[in-house]
Amino acid sequence: MQPTIRTALPLTAALCTLALAGCSAGGAGGTVTVTQTVTVTAPADGQAAPEPTPGAADGAPSALPDPCALLTREDASTLAGLRLGDGDAAGPAGTRTACTYSAPTTGPTGQVSVFVGDGAKKQMDIDIELGHEFTPLTGVGDEATIEDGYGFVRKGDTWVSINVVLLDDETQAKKTAKRLAAALGTVAARLP
């Protein structure tokens, strides 16, 4: 039996060494080096080259309007029929593509959210696919429509959506829809 143990021990040690070596190769603790090359050219006349505008040549989207400026706290409070708190701006990678106004936790429930850009259009597209009923609005931006609790407006290439969440009965919901249409008109007038 001893020859088997003598053979198994070195074989087991070799397998453990290989396994440990495999676990330590290229893990999260490894060092990664990134090299970036930048070429700067100056015009032949000796003047400095103009700074590129964001989104002009690099294919990035141009800056979107601030959603908290498009629909202010006062506008959102009028829409909700409640006193709402300050806007909470958010968005991916530090952008400001959303703004949410919420009612204080000590009173009636309500919230108004504003979204600017492709996400606003995507919200509408999803609701269309789901078969939601829309009411088109005339004379508001280049295109505008509302549905239950949501409104959408486009001016040029910029889309904005407004979502209002309230605990309404049917009578109040109709009043909220009228205020939502008015809020879309306000936003459309503020869009560039």
N, C-alpha and C positions, 0 to 999 in steps of 0.2 A: 503494500500500500504506500510505502514511502516514495517509490519512484513517481507515483501519480501526484503526490503533493509537491515534490520537487519540480515537476513539469508545470503544474497548475499555478504555482505561486509566481514564477516569472511571467507567465502568460497573462495572468490577472494584472500584474503590475504594469505590463506593457499596454494593455487595453485601457487601464485607468489613466495612464500618462497621455495616450492619444485622445481620450475623451476630454480631459482637462485642457489640453492644448487646443482642441476644437472649440471649447466654450470660451476661451479667452481671445480668439481671433476676431477682430473687426466688430467688437461689441459697441454698446452705446458710450463706453468710456474712452474709445479711441480718439485720436486727434485727426481732424479733417482740415486740410489747407485749401483755401479758395483763393484763386488769383484772378483779379479783374484787370483788364487792360482798357485804358481810356485814351483815345486819340483826340487831341485838341488841335483844330486848325484855325487860322486867322485869315480874314479876307485879304486879298492881294493889296488893297489900298491902305493897309496898316491899321484900320479901325477894328475895334473889338467886335466879335460876332454877336448878334443879338441873342438874348436868352430865349430859348424855346418856350412857348406857352404850353402849360400842361395840357396834354391831350391833342395838341395840334399835329405833330408829326409822329409821335410815338404810339399812336393808336389808342391811347388811354382816353376814357371819357372826360369831357370837360366838367368843370365843377358844377355841382347841382346846388340849387338854392337851399337855404337853411329851412328845414320844415317848421322849426319853432318860430321863424319870422313870417312864414307864409300863413300860418294860423296861430295867432297869438293866444296867450292865456285868456285874455278877455273874450276873444272870438270863440275859443273852445268852451268857456263857461256859458256864453250865450247859447251855443249849440246844445250843450247838455242840460241847460236850465238849472245848473248847479254851480256853486263856487268851487272851482278846481284849483289845484296847486300849481306850482311852477312846472314848466315843461322839462321833461327828462329826455335829453337828446342822446341818441345812440346810433350805431351802425357798424358794419364790418370794418375792421382795420382802422378804427378811429374816425371813420367818416361820419357825417351827420346826415343820415338818410331817413331817420325816424325821430319823432318827437311824441311823447306821451304825457298827457295831463290827466291826473287822477284826483278824485274827490278825497277829502280827508276820511280817515277810517272811523271818525266819530259821527259821521252823518250818513245821508243817503248814498247809495252806491252809484258810481258813474265814472266813466273813463272815455277820453277822446284820444285817438292816435292818428298821426299824420305820417305818411310814407311818401318819399320822393324817389323817382327814378324807375329803373326796370322792375324792381320788386313790386311797385304799385301796379304796373301793367300786368305783371304775372298774377297778382291777386285776382284781377278782373278776369283774366283768361281762364284761371282755374274755376272761378264761379260760373263762367259761361259753360265750360265743359260739364259742370255739375248740374246744369239746367236751371240755375237761379233766374228769377224774373227781374228784368231791368226796366227802368223808366228813363228814356232819353230826355235830356234837358236841352232846350234850344237857347242860343245866345250866351252860353257859358263856355269860355275858352274855344278851342277848335273842335272839341268833342267832350261831352260830359254825360254821365248816366248815374242813376242811383238804384240801389236795391235795399232790402231790409237791413238797416244799420251801416251800410257802406255807401260811399260816393266816390266817383272817379272822374278826374278831369285831365285833359291833355291840352297843352298849349305848345305849339311847335313839336319838338321831339321829347318834351318833358312831361312825364306822367306823375300825378299826385293822387293818392287815395286817402280818404278820411274814414275812420271807423269810430262809431259812437256806440258805447255799451251802457245801457240804462235798464232799470227794472221798470219798464213801461207797460201800461195796459194798451189796448188797441187804440183808444182815443188819443192817448199821449203819443203813441208811435206815429200817428199821422202828423201831429204837430212837430215831432222830431224830424220827420222826413222833410217838412217845409224848411225847417231851420238848417238841415243838412244841405239842401239845395242852395240856400242863401250863403252858407259857408263855402261851398264850392265856387260860387260866384266871386266871393272875396278872395279866395286863393288864386283863381284864374286871373283876376285883376292885378295881383302882386307878382305873378310869374313874368319873367323877362320875355 
